[in-house]
Amino acid sequence: MKRADYDLAFMLQYENVAWYEDGMVKILDRRIYPQVKFVTCKHHSEVAQAIADMVTQSAGPYLAAGMGMALAGYEIMQKGLDEKDALEYLKDAEYTLAHARPTTSARMEVITKKCYEVGCDALKNGKKLDEAIFEHTLNEVNNKYIRMEKTAKHLVSLFPQNGTVLTQCFGETIVGLMLRQVKEQGKNIKIMCAETRPYFQGARLTASVAYDQGFDVTVISDNMPAYAMSNKMIDVFTSAADVISCDGHVVNKVGTMQLAILCKYFRIPYYATGAPDAGHPTIDSVEIEMRDPELVLEAMGVRTAKEGVKAIYPSFDITPPHLVSGIVTDKGIYVPYNVNSYFEDK
């Protein structure tokens, strides 16, 4: 297998996202990166908890879930379960890992269900469960990088020859592949990253990837985008998406919608990347995850608000289609109102 993570930053290499080996899953702790520390999970439920706790974010949970299923396969072999009990155990692991975070559970179910099917086949054919699921997961992530490379090509084709691109939160694969494509297409692009509270993914993760891949990168706080746009410091805004409903709404890190509103006002294009989700025919089927509000009252573990002060922490917000210039996929660029045709196009 030719690996598609070549020339990408450290944290985008497969082993440094999530990796199963010797009966455990190691996950790079993105809550503290660029400090490099791995969380070690010795049970698939610990992988699910790591996903819930945002040890890994963006596309990281999808790889972690697959590796977690491989770990569940190892647990089955260690327990010596018969085929009936083994399938039941693997089915339970499939549900646990897919529902670690509610907003993205539909996408996660696609990952874990396929791993379950691979596990069923392995049991019937006398193969090692963990090895079969691990190999499948590795092939899947590699194919995903290859598909996302196509998305990156379409996205970068929309960038000016010289300009500055604003990002939001951490888009994982698309960020690294977008930057690799900028070089391959010979464009002179600078990157500006909103910091993205409360975990500062933009400042710690996106900015690190851009810097590691040799780009001029500037971090701004979450209340500076209007200043930057009004002073013509930004030419394009792009973000990934945790969900794209088939009616053209983009669900992404909270704060995305306000950036899209600013783009509309300052006439700056906003391009979201990712394929629409067949499991969400309309935006009404999406559940917005509410996280511990205490995280808003602190910054990197240091309390910033007086005891007794309250907060809210929605993980995502919803950007309506009229604020989105285009949805960029592996098949091409779609008008948000017509993104459902993605499933019909070859």
N, C-alpha and C positions, 0 to 999 in steps of 0.2 A: 504493500500500500504506500503510495506516495503521499506523504503528509502535507496537508494544506495549511499548516500553521507556520510554514517557513517565513523567515524574516519578520515575524511578528514579535511584539514586546514579550517580556518574561511572563507576565501574568496571563497572556493569551495562549501560551504553550499548553497543550492538553494536560501534561503532568502537573502543571501549576494551577489548573482550574479545579479539577477533582479527579482522583485516580484510585482505582481499586488494585490492591496487591497484598498477597499473604494474609488474607482474612481481615483486611481493614481498608477503610476509605480515608484518604488524606485530602483535605480541602483547604486551599489557601484562604486564610482569614482576611477578607477584604475590608473588614471593619477597622483594621489597624494598618493596612498597607499604605505607604511603601515599606513599613516594617514587615519583614518576611517571617511569617509564622503559620504553621499548618495545624488545623484542628484534626485530630485523629478519631475516627468513628469505628467502633468495634461491633456495632449492631446497626441494622438498617433503620431502626427507630431513632438512633442518634444522628443519622444522616438527615432524616426528616426534620429533626429538631434544629440541626445546623442550618437547614434551608429556612425554617421558620424564624430563626434568630438572625437571619441575614448575614451569616458567616460568608456566604457567597450570594451574589446579586446579579441582576441583569439576566444573561443567558446561562450563567454559571449553574443555577439550580437544575437546569435540564440535564446537563452532563452529570451533576451530582446524583440526580434521581436514578439515572441509568446505572451508575456505579453502585448506588445503594441497592438496586435490584440484584446486581452481581454479588454483593455482600449477603443479601438474603439467600441467594443460591448456595453460598458457602455455609451459611447457618443450617440450611436444610441438610446438607451433606454431613455436617458435624453431628446433627441430631439423629441421623440415620433414619429419616422418615420414609414410610412407604409412599407409593406414587399418589394415592388419594390425599394423604395428609400433607404431602409435599406441595401439591397443587393448591390446597387450601391455604397453606402458609404463604406461598408465593402470591396468591390472590390478595391476602390481607396486606402483604408488604406493598403490593401495587397500589392499593387504596391509600395506605398510610403516606407513602412518598408523594403520590399525586396531589394529595390534599393538605400538604404542609402549609401552603399559602392559598387562600381562597380565590383571589382574583385571577390567578393563572392556572387554576386546577384543570380547566378544559385542555389547555396546551400540555400540561404535565401528564394528563391521562393518555395522550397519544404516545408519549415516551414510555410510560410504565406498562401500558397494555401490550405494546410490541415486545418489550422485554419479557413479559409474562408468556407471550406466545412462543418466543424463542426458548424459554425455560421448559414449556410443555413439550416442545420438539426434542429438546435435549434429554428429558426424562424418558421419552419413548425410545430414543435411539441410543441410550446408554452413554451419553456424553456428560462431561463434568459441567454441572449447572453454572458454577461461577465463571468458568472459562468461556462458555458459550455466550452468556449474557455480556460479559466484559468485551469479548471480540465484537459482538453486535453493536454495543454502545460505542466502541471506538470507531467502527466503520460509520456509524450514524453521525457522530460529531464531525468526522472528516468530510462526509458528504454534505453536511450542513455548511461547513466552511466553504466548500466548493459552490454551493448554491448561493451563499451570501456574497461570494466574489462577484457573481453576476449582478446582484443588487448593488454592490459597491461601484461597479462599472457604470451602471445607469445613474447612480447618485452623483458621482464625480463628473459625469458628462454635463450635469446641470450647473456645476461650479464655474465661476468666471476664471479666466486665465490667471489673473492676479486678484487675490482677495482674502477676506477673513471669514471663517466659518465658525458660528456659535454652536456649541453643543449643550445638551441638557442631561444631567445625571451621567450614567455610564452605559453606553450602548454595546459593550462587550465586543463581539465578533465584528460587527459592522464598523466599529471605530477603527480597529486595526486594519481591516481590509480596505476601508475607505482611504486611510493614510497610505497604504501600500499602492492603491490605485492612483492616488494623486501623483506619486512618483512615477508610476508607469505611464501615466498620461501626460507627464511633463508639465504639470501646472505648479504655479508658485502660490501656495496656500499657507496662511497662518491660521492657528486655532485659538479660539477663545472659549474658555470653559466657565460656566456658572458653577459656583462652589457646590451647591446642592446640599442643603441641610436635610436632616440632622446628621447624616453620616459623612457628608462632604465627599460624596463619590466623584463629583466633577473635579474637585481640587486634588483628591488623592489618587483616583483611578484613571479617569480620562486624561488628565494632565500628565500623569506618569507615563501612560502608553504613548501619548503624542511626543513627549520628550524623548523616551527611549527609542522611538522610531525616527528621531532626527528632525522634529518640527519645532518651529518657533511657536511657543504656547504661552498664553496669558490667562491667569485666573482672575475672575471678577466675583464679587459677592453677589448673593441672590437679589439684592436691591439695586444693582448697577446696570442691568440690561437697557433700561430706557435711556440712561445717560449715554451708554455706548452707542446705541442706535441713533439717537438724536445728533450725535457728533460724528456720524458716518464711519464708525469703527467696525461695523458688521455688515457683510454683504449677503450672507445666507444663514438661515437657522435650520438645523437638522436634529432630529431625535429618533431614537428607536421607538418601539411601542410594545407594551406588555400585552395589549389586546388591540386589534383593529376589528371592530364589528363590521358586519357585511353591509351596514347602512352608512359606513364611512366615518364613524367616530373613532378617535384615537385615544386610547387609555394609556397614559404614561406617567412617569414620576410626577408627583404633585408639583405644580409650578409651570408645567408645560403649557397649560392653557393661557396663563397670563403672558408668557413669551409669544404665543401665537397671536394674541390680541395686539401686543406691541408691534409685531411684524406687520399685521394688517394696517395699523395706523401709519407706520413708517414705510410701507410699501416694500417690505423685505420678504422674499419668498421663504416659506416654511415647508420643508419636505420631511415627511415621516417615512421610516423604512420598516419593512416587514410585510408578510402576507396576511390577508384577511383571515379571520377565524371562523370556520364553518360552524363551530359550536356556538357562535354568538351572532345569529341572524340579525338581531337589532341590539342597540345599546342597552335596552331594558333588561337583557339577560345577564349583564355584568354586575358583579358584586364588588364594591369598592372596599378594600381591606382597611380597617382602622387599627392602628398599632398603638403601643403604649405611649400615652401623651407625655409621660415623664421625659422621654427622649427629646422633646421639644424644649424642655426647661433646662437642658444642659448642653454643653458643647464638648464633645470628645471626653465625656465622663466628668466634666467640671460643671457644677451647678451654676446657672446664670440668672435664675429667677428666685425671688423670695419664696420661702416655704409657704404653702397655702395658695399660691397663684396657680390657676388652672391652665390647661392647654388642650388642643386637639391635634391629632396626627393622622390624617388620611394619607395612605401611601401613594395614591394616584389621584389624578383628576381627569376629566373627560373633555377633550377638545372637539368641538362640533365640526362637521365637514366644511362649513363655509369659511373656516379659519385655516384650512389646510390647502396649500398650493398644489400638492401632489403626494400620492402614496407610491413609494418606490419599492418594487418587488423584483424578484429574480426574473420575472417574465416581462418586466417593463414598468412604465410609469403610468399610473391611473389617476383620473379625476376621482376624488373621494366618493362622489355620488354614484360612480360607476364601478367601484372597486369589486363588487360582487361578480363582475364578468371575469375576474381572475380565474375562477373555477372552470370557465368555459374555454379559455384561451389555451392553446398548445404552445 
